[in-house]
């Protein structure tokens, strides 16, 4: 962990890996499944959670821990855990405090994969979800809560609907109901938004996106603020506030304090489910993090210019980008993300869904890929791709117009990006 007074740009470079005398200056890849100890007692104490240390990379690895520490520092949290993907991060974040018979309230305008996780897969495990319009009133959202609700979940900037979350409103609702607010901060990154400062309790990331930034390394991360008082709502969260028989009756909140949530996620969920990020991927992620503070402003600067170009083009029906003054979330974006939102734009063509494939196929610089939020400009049609399992009604609920094109603006020269869009538009 780093000096809290350092600014984000410095933390991107300096946090996490703190080499001692004679150790490598750059974070090394600890490419080992296991770690050696001199005595049986030393190993036993690690398994009893009496000592800190490494014994098997499924639970902890020095490379992973350094990168998790950097992300926790950037977000202003007390602890973090890397996972194999963003999907695993959201699953672990929820499953760490939910079990069969529990309930989640979630924004409806979330990433399609997360919607499926909540609506389909977790439902099979006995965890139900109610989806609410994030723009609804406090009263309407609070009405969705049940006695067994354990979490309020949302995204800072929804993928691909680009709804900007009113974090303070959501935090107020969650806390009035005695549950934590979990926020997926993938699109904004801690460079543009730090949800803990607005009342969120747990933050998740698909580090595959802007954090890696180069489309080379799958990964996810869960960050805990350490601010939610689990003991004050002990009856809701017995997994944290009552003894764990698999560790000789340890109670996580008693033994680990503010680190209780991440400790449980690591020693229980990662132990049993094993969705660990490889040390090599964590190493690559760290390289991406070192330039996050340089890349994110360029993504936002380029996206702003592209959004303004699209808004002025007569073949474009509508443009959704929070940086546009015409956007309904412009004021919320300025409040929570005054330096910029993200590099992702959604828009629709006047010919609708029928002309969309031809337009996309005509692009030369922008590639049609599932991925989003890396250095290269890319494009996707969610209704045909990421959200294709949804019917029109579900698409509308998720804020996804069937004609919506998701454009992830890269860090190339913005005039080249605009020229590519223009030549494709000319062919419609």
Secondary structure as the mmCIF struct_conf table of DSSP 4:
data_model
#
loop_
_struct_conf.conf_type_id
_struct_conf.id
_struct_conf.beg_label_comp_id
_struct_conf.beg_label_asym_id
_struct_conf.beg_label_seq_id
_struct_conf.end_label_comp_id
_struct_conf.end_label_asym_id
_struct_conf.end_label_seq_id
TURN_TY1_P TURN_TY1_P1 UNK A 4 UNK A 5
BEND BEND1 UNK A 6 UNK A 6
HELX_RH_AL_P HELX_RH_AL_P1 UNK A 8 UNK A 14
BEND BEND2 UNK A 15 UNK A 16
TURN_TY1_P TURN_TY1_P2 UNK A 21 UNK A 22
BEND BEND3 UNK A 23 UNK A 23
BEND BEND4 UNK A 25 UNK A 26
HELX_LH_PP_P HELX_LH_PP_P1 UNK A 27 UNK A 28
BEND BEND5 UNK A 33 UNK A 33
STRN STRN1 UNK A 34 UNK A 34
BEND BEND6 UNK A 38 UNK A 39
HELX_RH_AL_P HELX_RH_AL_P2 UNK A 40 UNK A 47
TURN_TY1_P TURN_TY1_P3 UNK A 48 UNK A 49
BEND BEND7 UNK A 50 UNK A 51
BEND BEND8 UNK A 55 UNK A 55
STRN STRN2 UNK A 56 UNK A 56
TURN_TY1_P TURN_TY1_P4 UNK A 57 UNK A 59
HELX_RH_AL_P HELX_RH_AL_P3 UNK A 62 UNK A 75
TURN_TY1_P TURN_TY1_P5 UNK A 76 UNK A 76
BEND BEND9 UNK A 78 UNK A 78
STRN STRN3 UNK A 79 UNK A 83
BEND BEND10 UNK A 84 UNK A 85
HELX_RH_AL_P HELX_RH_AL_P4 UNK A 86 UNK A 95
TURN_TY1_P TURN_TY1_P6 UNK A 96 UNK A 97
TURN_TY1_P TURN_TY1_P7 UNK A 100 UNK A 101
STRN STRN4 UNK A 103 UNK A 107
BEND BEND11 UNK A 108 UNK A 110
HELX_RH_AL_P HELX_RH_AL_P5 UNK A 112 UNK A 116
HELX_RH_PI_P HELX_RH_PI_P1 UNK A 117 UNK A 121
HELX_RH_AL_P HELX_RH_AL_P6 UNK A 122 UNK A 124
TURN_TY1_P TURN_TY1_P8 UNK A 125 UNK A 126
STRN STRN5 UNK A 128 UNK A 132
TURN_TY1_P TURN_TY1_P9 UNK A 134 UNK A 135
BEND BEND12 UNK A 136 UNK A 136
HELX_RH_AL_P HELX_RH_AL_P7 UNK A 138 UNK A 142
TURN_TY1_P TURN_TY1_P10 UNK A 143 UNK A 144
TURN_TY1_P TURN_TY1_P11 UNK A 147 UNK A 148
STRN STRN6 UNK A 149 UNK A 155
BEND BEND13 UNK A 156 UNK A 156
STRN STRN7 UNK A 157 UNK A 157
TURN_TY1_P TURN_TY1_P12 UNK A 159 UNK A 161
HELX_LH_PP_P HELX_LH_PP_P2 UNK A 163 UNK A 163
STRN STRN8 UNK A 164 UNK A 164
HELX_LH_PP_P HELX_LH_PP_P3 UNK A 165 UNK A 165
HELX_RH_AL_P HELX_RH_AL_P8 UNK A 167 UNK A 176
TURN_TY1_P TURN_TY1_P13 UNK A 177 UNK A 178
STRN STRN9 UNK A 180 UNK A 184
TURN_TY1_P TURN_TY1_P14 UNK A 186 UNK A 188
HELX_RH_AL_P HELX_RH_AL_P9 UNK A 189 UNK A 192
HELX_RH_3T_P HELX_RH_3T_P1 UNK A 195 UNK A 198
TURN_TY1_P TURN_TY1_P15 UNK A 199 UNK A 199
STRN STRN10 UNK A 202 UNK A 206
TURN_TY1_P TURN_TY1_P16 UNK A 207 UNK A 212
BEND BEND14 UNK A 214 UNK A 215
STRN STRN11 UNK A 220 UNK A 224
BEND BEND15 UNK A 226 UNK A 226
BEND BEND16 UNK A 228 UNK A 228
TURN_TY1_P TURN_TY1_P17 UNK A 230 UNK A 230
HELX_RH_3T_P HELX_RH_3T_P2 UNK A 231 UNK A 233
TURN_TY1_P TURN_TY1_P18 UNK A 234 UNK A 236
HELX_RH_AL_P HELX_RH_AL_P10 UNK A 238 UNK A 241
BEND BEND17 UNK A 242 UNK A 242
STRN STRN12 UNK A 244 UNK A 244
HELX_RH_3T_P HELX_RH_3T_P3 UNK A 245 UNK A 247
TURN_TY1_P TURN_TY1_P19 UNK A 248 UNK A 249
STRN STRN13 UNK A 250 UNK A 250
HELX_RH_AL_P HELX_RH_AL_P11 UNK A 252 UNK A 256
HELX_RH_3T_P HELX_RH_3T_P4 UNK A 257 UNK A 259
HELX_RH_AL_P HELX_RH_AL_P12 UNK A 260 UNK A 264
HELX_RH_PI_P HELX_RH_PI_P2 UNK A 265 UNK A 270
HELX_RH_AL_P HELX_RH_AL_P13 UNK A 271 UNK A 273
HELX_LH_PP_P HELX_LH_PP_P4 UNK A 276 UNK A 278
HELX_RH_AL_P HELX_RH_AL_P14 UNK A 279 UNK A 289
TURN_TY1_P TURN_TY1_P20 UNK A 290 UNK A 291
HELX_RH_AL_P HELX_RH_AL_P15 UNK A 292 UNK A 311
TURN_TY1_P TURN_TY1_P21 UNK A 312 UNK A 312
TURN_TY1_P TURN_TY1_P22 UNK A 314 UNK A 315
STRN STRN14 UNK A 316 UNK A 320
TURN_TY1_P TURN_TY1_P23 UNK A 322 UNK A 323
BEND BEND18 UNK A 324 UNK A 324
TURN_TY1_P TURN_TY1_P24 UNK A 325 UNK A 326
BEND BEND19 UNK A 327 UNK A 327
TURN_TY1_P TURN_TY1_P25 UNK A 328 UNK A 329
HELX_RH_AL_P HELX_RH_AL_P16 UNK A 330 UNK A 336
TURN_TY1_P TURN_TY1_P26 UNK A 338 UNK A 339
BEND BEND20 UNK A 343 UNK A 343
STRN STRN15 UNK A 344 UNK A 349
TURN_TY1_P TURN_TY1_P27 UNK A 350 UNK A 352
HELX_RH_AL_P HELX_RH_AL_P17 UNK A 353 UNK A 362
BEND BEND21 UNK A 364 UNK A 366
STRN STRN16 UNK A 367 UNK A 368
BEND BEND22 UNK A 370 UNK A 370
BEND BEND23 UNK A 373 UNK A 376
STRN STRN17 UNK A 378 UNK A 380
TURN_TY1_P TURN_TY1_P28 UNK A 382 UNK A 389
BEND BEND24 UNK A 390 UNK A 390
HELX_RH_AL_P HELX_RH_AL_P18 UNK A 392 UNK A 397
TURN_TY1_P TURN_TY1_P29 UNK A 398 UNK A 399
TURN_TY1_P TURN_TY1_P30 UNK A 402 UNK A 403
STRN STRN18 UNK A 405 UNK A 408
BEND BEND25 UNK A 411 UNK A 412
HELX_RH_AL_P HELX_RH_AL_P19 UNK A 414 UNK A 426
TURN_TY1_P TURN_TY1_P31 UNK A 427 UNK A 427
#
